Amino acid sequence: MLESPLWAAHQGDLKSAAAILRKTRNLDVEVHPDAAPEPPHRPKSIVHAARNIFSPHYRPRAILSAVISCVQSIEYYAVIFYLPIISQLIFGQSLLNAILGGALFNAIGLIGSVVQAKVCDRTGLRPLALGGAVVTAVSLLGIAFGHALGSLALQGIMLAVFMLGHTTGPGPQGMAYAALSFPTPIRGSAVGWAQGMLRVGSITGFLFFPVVLSAAGFTTTFALLAIAPILLVFLFSQRA
């Protein structure tokens, strides 16, 4: 993949930056003969990078991107890691149901990923993220409601809707928020910070699901998981 033209320019490679703009944006760009590139901008240390990310100007963005990354991964990994178990709870206790159910729901999630990649340039990140978070919250509550009613069909449909909602909205858009909230020189460090918080969320989801499932049951567990996308709806609805 081509680098960002801004990143290439900040590394002192103006010719590569111009070539990227010509190829990706169809712009007729040439480097001026007298152009003097700045020295490559690299953080002096981890401490220096952290000071940049958490400076007063960027601190709200660092906190917002971290919370979004953490929360969206809690809901996703709690569901996706235990998808075979969930498939058996919905469709019946057999290895075949676990395999086929997991494959089916992941295929539906792949559809959501492809769709968001096709439309995000036209819609923007925020509408996709907000809409996907709403769909995800409704679907988790729908799974809980379907289990309380004993409706396998409703649970299966709502789980499919969850995969579509998450892979269209909070998942990819949440990670893009971290990348696009910071200028090129510190973007790599900022994305690393957000990815670290995503791992915190994934570990929390791994631990959250089985403990609550065994203590409170299927219906309560999914109702509680819906808190995560509801929080995302609030975050995505706030204008920066």
C-alpha positions as CSV (number, residue, x, y, z in Angstrom):
1,M,0.0,0.0,0.0
2,L,1.1,3.5,-0.7
3,E,2.0,5.7,2.2
4,S,0.2,9.0,3.0
5,P,1.8,11.8,0.9
6,L,2.0,13.9,4.1
7,W,3.9,11.1,5.8
8,A,6.3,10.8,2.9
9,A,6.9,14.6,2.9
10,H,7.5,14.6,6.7
11,Q,10.1,11.9,6.1
12,G,11.9,14.3,3.7
13,D,10.9,12.4,0.6
14,L,9.2,15.0,-1.5
15,K,9.5,13.1,-4.8
16,S,7.6,10.1,-3.3
17,A,5.0,12.4,-1.9
18,A,4.4,13.9,-5.3
19,A,4.3,10.5,-6.9
20,I,1.7,9.3,-4.4
21,L,-0.5,12.4,-5.1
22,R,-0.3,11.8,-8.9
23,K,-1.2,8.1,-8.5
24,T,-4.0,8.3,-5.8
25,R,-5.5,11.8,-6.5
26,N,-4.8,12.2,-10.2
27,L,-3.1,15.6,-9.4
28,D,-0.4,17.0,-11.7
29,V,2.2,17.6,-9.0
30,E,5.9,18.2,-9.5
31,V,8.5,19.0,-6.9
32,H,9.9,22.5,-7.2
33,P,13.7,22.4,-8.0
34,D,14.4,24.7,-5.1
35,A,12.2,22.8,-2.6
36,A,14.2,21.9,0.5
37,P,12.7,19.0,2.5
38,E,12.7,19.2,6.2
39,P,14.6,16.6,8.2
40,P,12.6,13.5,8.9
41,H,10.3,14.0,11.9
42,R,10.7,11.1,14.3
43,P,9.9,11.0,18.1
44,K,13.0,11.1,20.2
45,S,11.6,8.4,22.6
46,I,8.4,6.8,23.8
47,V,8.1,9.5,26.5
48,H,8.5,12.2,23.8
49,A,5.7,10.6,21.7
50,A,3.4,10.3,24.7
51,R,3.9,14.0,25.5
52,N,2.8,14.9,22.0
53,I,-0.2,12.6,22.1
54,F,-1.3,13.8,25.6
55,S,-0.5,17.5,25.1
56,P,-3.4,19.8,26.0
57,H,-4.3,20.2,22.3
58,Y,-4.5,16.5,21.5
59,R,-5.5,15.0,24.9
60,P,-9.3,15.0,24.2
61,R,-8.7,13.2,21.0
62,A,-6.4,10.7,22.7
63,I,-9.0,9.9,25.3
64,L,-11.9,9.7,22.8
65,S,-10.0,7.4,20.4
66,A,-8.9,5.2,23.4
67,V,-12.5,4.9,24.8
68,I,-14.0,4.2,21.4
69,S,-11.3,1.5,20.6
70,C,-11.7,-0.1,24.0
71,V,-15.5,-0.1,24.1
72,Q,-16.1,-1.4,20.6
73,S,-13.7,-4.3,21.1
74,I,-15.4,-5.3,24.4
75,E,-18.7,-5.9,22.6
76,Y,-17.1,-7.5,19.5
77,Y,-14.7,-9.9,21.1
78,A,-17.2,-11.0,23.8
79,V,-19.4,-12.1,20.9
80,I,-16.9,-13.3,18.3
81,F,-14.6,-15.3,20.5
82,Y,-17.6,-17.3,21.8
83,L,-19.5,-17.4,18.5
84,P,-19.3,-21.2,18.3
85,I,-20.7,-21.5,21.8
86,I,-23.4,-18.9,21.0
87,S,-24.2,-20.8,17.8
88,Q,-24.7,-24.0,19.9
89,L,-26.9,-22.2,22.4
90,I,-29.1,-20.9,19.5
91,F,-29.1,-23.8,17.0
92,G,-28.3,-26.8,19.2
93,Q,-25.5,-28.5,21.0
94,S,-23.4,-30.1,18.3
95,L,-20.0,-29.5,16.7
96,L,-21.5,-29.1,13.3
97,N,-23.8,-26.3,14.5
98,A,-20.8,-24.6,16.1
99,I,-18.8,-24.7,12.9
100,L,-21.6,-23.8,10.5
101,G,-23.0,-21.1,12.7
102,G,-19.6,-19.4,13.2
103,A,-18.9,-19.6,9.5
104,L,-22.3,-18.1,8.6
105,F,-22.2,-15.2,11.0
106,N,-18.6,-14.4,10.0
107,A,-19.6,-14.4,6.3
108,I,-22.3,-11.9,7.2
109,G,-19.8,-9.7,9.0
110,L,-17.6,-9.8,5.9
111,I,-20.5,-8.4,3.8
112,G,-20.7,-5.5,6.3
113,S,-16.9,-4.8,6.0
114,V,-17.1,-4.7,2.2
115,V,-20.1,-2.5,2.2
116,Q,-18.5,0.1,4.5
117,A,-15.3,0.1,2.5
118,K,-17.4,0.9,-0.6
119,V,-19.5,3.8,0.9
120,C,-17.3,5.4,3.6
121,D,-15.8,7.9,1.2
122,R,-19.2,9.2,0.3
123,T,-20.9,9.0,3.7
124,G,-18.0,9.9,6.0
125,L,-16.9,8.0,9.1
126,R,-19.2,9.5,11.7
127,P,-22.6,8.6,10.1
128,L,-21.4,5.0,9.5
129,A,-20.1,4.8,13.1
130,L,-23.2,6.2,14.6
131,G,-25.6,4.2,12.6
132,G,-23.6,1.0,13.1
133,A,-23.5,1.6,16.9
134,V,-27.3,2.0,16.9
135,V,-27.8,-1.2,15.0
136,T,-25.4,-3.0,17.2
137,A,-27.2,-1.9,20.4
138,V,-30.6,-2.8,19.1
139,S,-29.3,-6.3,17.9
140,L,-27.8,-7.2,21.3
141,L,-31.0,-6.2,23.0
142,G,-32.9,-8.2,20.4
143,I,-30.8,-11.3,21.1
144,A,-31.5,-11.0,24.8
145,F,-35.3,-10.5,24.1
146,G,-35.3,-13.4,21.6
147,H,-33.7,-15.7,24.2
148,A,-36.2,-14.6,26.9
149,L,-39.0,-15.5,24.5
150,G,-37.4,-18.7,23.5
151,S,-37.3,-17.7,19.8
152,L,-34.3,-19.2,18.0
153,A,-35.3,-17.4,14.8
154,L,-35.2,-14.0,16.4
155,Q,-31.9,-14.7,18.1
156,G,-30.3,-15.9,14.9
157,I,-31.5,-12.9,12.9
158,M,-30.4,-10.4,15.6
159,L,-26.9,-12.0,15.8
160,A,-26.6,-11.6,12.0
161,V,-27.7,-8.0,12.4
162,F,-25.1,-7.5,15.1
163,M,-22.3,-8.7,12.7
164,L,-23.5,-6.3,10.0
165,G,-23.8,-3.4,12.4
166,H,-20.4,-3.8,14.0
167,T,-18.5,-4.5,10.8
168,T,-20.1,-1.5,9.2
169,G,-19.8,0.9,12.0
170,P,-18.0,0.7,15.4
171,G,-15.3,-1.7,14.3
172,P,-13.7,-0.2,11.2
173,Q,-14.8,3.4,11.9
174,G,-13.6,3.3,15.5
175,M,-10.1,2.4,14.4
176,A,-10.2,5.0,11.6
177,Y,-11.0,7.7,14.3
178,A,-7.6,7.1,15.9
179,A,-5.8,7.4,12.6
180,L,-7.6,10.5,11.4
181,S,-7.6,12.5,14.7
182,F,-3.9,13.2,14.8
183,P,-1.5,14.9,12.4
184,T,0.9,12.9,10.3
185,P,4.1,13.3,12.5
186,I,2.5,11.7,15.6
187,R,-0.2,9.5,13.9
188,G,1.8,6.3,14.2
189,S,2.2,6.7,18.0
190,A,-1.4,7.7,18.4
191,V,-2.7,4.7,16.5
192,G,-0.4,2.5,18.7
193,W,-2.0,4.0,21.8
194,A,-5.5,3.3,20.5
195,Q,-4.5,-0.2,19.5
196,G,-3.2,-0.9,22.9
197,M,-6.6,0.2,24.4
198,L,-8.3,-2.0,21.9
199,R,-6.4,-4.9,23.4
200,V,-7.5,-3.9,26.8
201,G,-11.1,-4.0,25.6
202,S,-10.7,-7.4,23.9
203,I,-9.2,-9.0,27.1
204,T,-12.1,-7.5,29.1
205,G,-14.6,-9.0,26.6
206,F,-12.9,-12.4,26.8
207,L,-13.2,-12.3,30.6
208,F,-16.6,-10.6,30.7
209,F,-18.7,-13.0,28.7
210,P,-18.1,-16.4,30.3
211,V,-18.1,-15.0,33.9
212,V,-21.4,-13.1,33.4
213,L,-22.9,-15.9,31.3
214,S,-22.4,-18.5,34.0
215,A,-23.5,-16.1,36.8
216,A,-26.5,-14.3,35.2
217,G,-27.5,-16.3,32.2
218,F,-27.7,-15.7,28.4
219,T,-30.5,-13.0,28.5
220,T,-28.9,-10.8,31.1
221,T,-25.4,-11.1,29.6
222,F,-26.5,-9.8,26.2
223,A,-28.6,-7.1,27.8
224,L,-25.5,-5.9,29.6
225,L,-23.3,-6.1,26.5
226,A,-25.7,-3.6,24.9
227,I,-24.3,-1.0,27.3
228,A,-21.1,-0.8,25.2
229,P,-22.7,0.2,21.9
230,I,-25.1,2.6,23.7
231,L,-22.0,4.3,25.1
232,L,-20.6,4.5,21.6
233,V,-23.9,6.0,20.3
234,F,-23.4,8.8,22.8
235,L,-19.7,9.3,21.9
236,F,-20.3,9.3,18.1
237,S,-23.2,11.7,18.5
238,Q,-21.0,14.3,20.1
239,R,-19.5,16.8,17.8
240,A,-15.7,17.4,18.3
